[in-house]
Amino acid sequence: MTRHINRKYAANGLFVNPALPSKGETVKVVYTGLLANSGADRLYVRFGFGPAWEGALDYKMVRTENGFAAAVPVAAADSLNLCFHDSAGHWDNNAGSDYSFEVTG
């Protein structure tokens, strides 16, 4: 079975693989958005689950030729929520709406 990249937020420079993650999987997050294009030296992805951002953590992203990347463990079924920040305290949270992806059980 081929897994596809979720391009829901492609216009914002965010891609996740697999397109529909399941609890227990690791999701590859690639970010080429506003902060990456503003000269950030370090980027972090903050992620959590469900509407209350349960288990929220920050992971340092690695600069690659395709943008900044991180592997995020999917610890809960419901939704995976993401936002990004740089070392200078600038945030990309999709204009306050955050970036949310469905997670299957």
C-alpha positions in Angstrom: 0.0 0.0 0.0 1.4 3.4 -1.0 1.2 6.1 1.6 0.6 9.7 0.4 1.7 13.0 1.7 -1.0 15.2 3.3 -1.0 18.5 1.4 -3.8 20.1 3.3 -1.6 23.0 4.2 0.8 23.0 1.2 0.1 26.7 0.6 1.6 27.3 4.1 4.6 25.1 3.4 3.6 22.2 5.6 3.6 18.5 4.5 3.0 15.4 6.6 3.6 11.8 5.7 1.6 9.5 6.0 -1.4 11.5 4.8 -3.7 9.9 7.4 -1.6 8.9 10.4 -2.7 6.2 12.9 -2.0 6.0 16.6 1.4 4.4 17.2 2.9 5.6 13.9 5.6 8.2 13.4 4.7 11.1 11.1 7.3 12.9 9.0 6.7 16.6 9.2 8.4 18.9 6.5 8.1 22.6 6.9 9.0 25.2 4.3 6.7 28.0 5.5 7.0 31.5 6.7 9.6 31.0 9.4 11.8 28.8 7.2 11.7 31.5 4.5 12.5 34.3 7.0 16.0 33.1 7.7 15.4 31.1 10.9 18.5 29.3 12.1 16.6 26.8 14.2 13.0 25.7 14.0 10.9 23.7 16.4 7.6 21.9 15.9 5.2 21.9 18.8 2.7 19.0 18.6 -0.2 17.7 20.8 -3.3 15.7 20.4 -7.0 16.5 20.5 -8.6 19.9 21.1 -6.7 20.4 24.4 -3.3 19.7 22.8 -2.8 16.7 25.2 0.8 15.7 25.7 2.2 18.8 24.0 5.9 18.7 23.2 8.5 20.6 21.2 10.9 18.8 18.9 13.9 20.5 17.2 13.6 20.2 13.5 16.6 19.4 11.2 17.4 21.5 8.1 17.3 19.4 5.0 17.4 20.2 1.3 13.6 20.0 1.3 13.0 22.3 4.3 13.0 21.7 8.0 12.0 18.2 9.0 11.1 16.2 12.1 9.7 12.8 13.0 6.7 13.1 15.3 5.3 10.1 17.3 1.5 9.8 17.1 0.5 9.0 20.7 -3.3 9.4 20.5 -6.1 8.9 18.1 -8.3 11.9 17.3 -6.3 14.8 15.9 -2.6 15.8 15.6 -2.1 19.5 16.1 1.1 21.3 15.0 2.5 24.8 15.2 6.1 26.1 14.7 8.5 28.5 16.4 12.0 29.7 15.8 14.8 30.4 18.3 13.8 34.1 18.3 10.3 33.5 19.6 8.4 33.9 16.3 5.5 31.6 15.8 3.6 30.1 12.8 0.3 28.8 14.1 -1.7 29.2 10.9 -3.0 32.6 11.9 -4.3 31.3 15.3 -6.0 28.3 13.8 -3.1 25.9 14.3 -2.4 23.0 11.9 -4.6 20.0 12.6 -4.7 16.5 11.0 -7.1 13.6 11.6 -5.6 10.6 13.3 -7.1 7.1 13.0 -7.3 4.6 15.9 
